[in-house]
Amino acid sequence: MRAAIENWLVSHWYSTQVPPWYLRSLEPIYRSAWQRARNRQLANARQSRAGLPLIVVGNITTGGSGKTPLVIRLCQLANELGLKAGIASTGYGRQSNETLIVSANSDTRESGDEPVLLAQRTGTPVAVATSRHIAVQTLNEMNLDIVFSDDGLQYADLGADIEICVVDGQRGLGNGHLIPAGPLREPAERLSTVDYVVSNGLWDTKPAGIAVELMQLEATRVRSLDDETEYGLEEFQAKQAGANIHAFAGIGNPKRFFDMLTASGFRIEANSRSDHYTFSSIDFAAVPQGASILMTEKDSVKCRSLGLKNAWYMPVETRLPVGFERILKDRMLSLTKETTA
């Protein structure tokens, strides 16, 4: 039922048609509630925030936009500078209310899928808590230099030192309406108040006057679900001998993953699920015996315990402009020096 409702809303949000009147009638109510909450948060944020430098990576639309790959890249940049980083998250969809430090081997049901992926790819401490504030505070008490928050632009009272908004270049801001008439969690003018706007792929419909940095996700390899075997894309394609691959994606924009596979030369049968979907063996029951299964890296952390055969995932690497990475590094160093001064 939830997936059906989400798909129905998305069909309106990313359509060129005017949203139904009953959705538009609720938009002013959402805007008013958002404005009151933001004013309250900004008032609280004016109080001095003690703690480590905090960089928030988020978006202003519902669903995935590419935040997690960017956080991974920021951790890599921090590591190149010799800085010890931590990541704050709420672990969306998890079943536990405990505050946890997540590792690469943590149970995704207890910690959420993205925190496990982040821990696996970065090797940095990932704190999950019911409140993003608690997660940040937990990391502040550890021997770290800087904290990244995966999502959190809607929490002005975090007192972020740097705000980065990630936009799915393929989808942009949809129809430009606020929830529930459109996908916007905050008005489009919010883009002018963040430090940086990063587009995941080309964004042809970006608003005038908004400076945008381009982020590209690059896939060059395929790994088995047990991480024991790895192939380059061409080698993996050759082993498939032109057979159909059963592709699965439970992310914010599954079409982006399927398009990437098709552009890479794969013949696929696409199986789309909602973001943060919890896979079970039933989801793969229709896959013919011996056929290859290929999924996103985010989904792989939830499927390792299912005993799937001939199952693979495709890690992606985040590419940013060299000049932009230099700016980010300079700002990280500056923030950490201010903290230790």
N, C-alpha and C positions, 0 to 999 in steps of 0.2 A: 504493500500500500504506500509506504513512504517513498519507494523508488518511483512509483507511478506518479505521485504528486510532484516529486522533484522534476521528473521528465516533462510533466505538463507545464510547470512553471518555467523551466529552461526554454521550452519551445516558444514561450511568449517573450522571455527576457532577451533572447538573442534573435528576435524576429524584427523585420522592418515594419511590421504592422503595429498600430497603436494598441497598447495593452487594454484588456477589457475594463469597462468603466468601474466595475466593482473592486478591481485591484487598485485602480487609480484613486478611488475614493478613500482608500486606507493610507495612501502615500503621505498626505499631510499629517496624519496622526503619528506615523513613524518619524517623520522629519522633526516634529515638535519634541517627541521623546528623545531623539538623538541629540538635539540641541541642548535640552535641559541636562542630559547626562554629561555632555561634553563640557558645558559651562562649569558644572560641579567638579569634574575631573581637573579642568584647567586651574580652578581655584586651589585644589589640593596640591597640584603639581608645583605651584608657586612656592610651597614650603621647600626648604632646602632638602635635597635627597642625598643622604650619605650612602656611599657604596661604590662599587666598581663602575667603570665606564659601561654604559648600556647602549647597544645598537639594536633597534627594533626593525625587523624585516616583516612587512605585512602587505595587505592589499585592501582595497576599498570595495571589492566585489565578493560575493559569496563563492565558495568553491575554490578549487586550486588554481594557482596562477604561476607557480614556479618558485615559491618562497623557499622551500626546503633545499632545492639544489643551490640556491644563492647562499643560504646559510652555510652549507657545506663548503662552498668556495671561500666565504669569508673566514671560516675556521682555518682553511689552508693558508690564506694570506697571513692570518695572525701567527700561525705556526712558522711561516717563513721569517717573520719578524722576531721569533723567539718568545712570543707572548703565549701564556697559558689561558686558553679560552674555556668558557662554559656556555651551555645552551639551556634556555628556559622554555618550558612548554607546559600546556595543560593536558597533553595526551588525549586529544579529541577522541571520544567514543570508547575510552577505556572503562573497565568494570570496577576498578579500584578507586578509592578516595584517599589512599595514602600518599604522602609525599615520598617520592622515590628518586634514587639516583640510578638511571637506566644504563645498562651495558648492552653490548652487542648480542648477548645471549638472553636478555630479559624476555619475559612472556608478553607478547603484544596485547593480550587480553587485559593484562594488569597495567601496562604502561602506554599503550597506544602504538600504532604502526610507525608513524613518523619519528618519534623519539628513538625507537630501536634502530631505524635506518640511519638516523643522525649519529648515534653512538657507534654504529658499525662502520660508517664511512669516515668519521673524523677522529675517533679515539678520544674524544673529549668528554668530560662529565656532562650528562644531560639530566637536568632536574625537572620532574613533572610534579604538579600539585594541582589541587582543585582551583587555586587562585594563581594567576600569573605573578602576582606580587610575592606570594610565598615562594614560588619557584626561583624568582630573582633573588630574594633574600637568602634562600638556601645556598645559592651559588656565591653570594657576597661573603658568606661565612667560611668559604673554602679558600685555599691558597691559589687564587687565580689572578689574572691581570685584566680580563675583559669579559663581558657577558653579551651574548647574542640572544635575542628573543625571537623564536620562530612563531610569527604572527604577533598581534598585540597593538596594531596601529589605533584600534578603537579604545585604547586605555591611555588617555593623555596623562593620567595621574601616575603612570610609571616613571615619568620624568626622563624620557629617553634623551641621550646626548646626540644621537643621530637617528633619524627616521628614514627608512627606505621603503618605497611602495613599489611592489611588483605587479605588472599588468600583463595578462595573457594577450600578446599581440594579435593572436588569431581572433579572439573574441572581443578585445577592447573593453569598453564599458557597456557593452550590450546596447539596449535601447535608451540608456541614460537615465532611467527612472530608479527611484529608491524602492527598497523592499516594501510591499510585495509586488508592486507593479513592474519592478526591474531588479537587476542583480546588485545594485549599489547598496553597500552597508553605510556609506557616507556620501554626501554630495560630491559631485565631480570637482568642485572648486577646492576640495581638500588636497588635491594634487599640488596646488600652488603653495601649500604650507609645509610639505615634507622636504627633507634635505635633497633626496634623489628619487627620481622615478626611473625604474628599470623595466624595459619591455622584454618579455620572454618571446623572442622572435619579432619580426617586423610588425610594426603597428601603423598601418596606413591611415587610420581614422583618428589619430591622436589629436586632442584639442590644440588649437593654435596658442602659441606662447609658452607651451610646456616643454622644457628641455628633457629629453629622454636618452638614457644610456641603453644600448642594445646588449641583450644577453642571448647567447646561443647555447642550446643543449646538444652535445655531440655524442653520438653512440658509435663506438668503433669495435666493440667486442660483445660476446655473448658468453655467459657463465652458467654452468649447471646449478640446479637448485641446491645441491649439496656442496657447491663451491670447490669441487675437486677437479673440474675440467673447464677450460676456457678456450674459446676460438675467436679469431678475428671474424668480422662480418662475412667476408668473401669465402673464407674457409667453411664457415657454418652453412652458408647458402649452398656451397658445393655438396656438402654432406646431405642436404635435404633433397637433392636431385630433383628440384622443381616441385616437390610435393607441397600441398597446402599445410600451412602452420596454423594451429589453433591459438590465436592471440587473445589474452585476457587482460583487462585493465579495470581496476576499481579506483580511479583517480578523478580529480575534479573535471578534467577534460579528456576523456578517453580517446576522442577523435584525434587529438594531437599525437598520441602514441601510435595509433593505427596508421595515420598518415605518414609518420616517420618510417614505419616498417615498409609500407608500400613504396615510399620514395627510395628506400634502400634496396629495393628489388625483391622483397619477399611477397609470396602469394599467401594471403591470410584469410582465415575465417574469424571475423571479429566478434568477441564476446564482451559486451560492455556491462559494467556494474557501477553502482553509485560510489561516490568518494568515501573512503575508509570502510568499504564493504568487507565483511568478515567471510572469507571463503571457507567452504567445506568440500569434502570429497564429492558431494552431490553435484556441485557446479561443474565438475570435470567428467561426469558419468557418460556424457554423450560423445566424448572424444574417442575415436576409434583406437583400438589397441595398437601400440607401436607408433602412433602419430606424435609429432612434436608439439609441445605446449610452450608458448613463449609469453612472458609477462613482464610487467614493470618491476623495477627494483623495489619500489615501495610495497608492491603486492607480494614479492618473494618472501619478505620477512614474516608474512602471515601464513605462508603455504608450505614452509619447510617441514612441518610436522605431519603433513597429509599423506606422505608416502607416494607421491606422484612419480611416475616413470617417464623418462625422456622429457623432463621439464627443465626449462631454461629461463633466465631473466637477462635483461639488457640494461647494464649500468650506463649512466650518462655522465659526461664531464661538462662542467659549466665554463663557458668561454666569455670573458668580459674584455672590453677594450683595454689595452695596456695602460693608456693614460688614466682611465678611470680607476684601475687597480692601484696605480701609483698614488692617486688622490686618497683613496680609501686607506692605504697603508700609512700615508702621512698623517691622516686624521686619527687613526688608531694610536700611533706613536705619541701624538700630541696629547690625546686624552689620557693615556696611561702615565705620561710624564706629569700631567697636572695632578693626578691622583696621588702619586708618590712624592710630590713636592711638599 
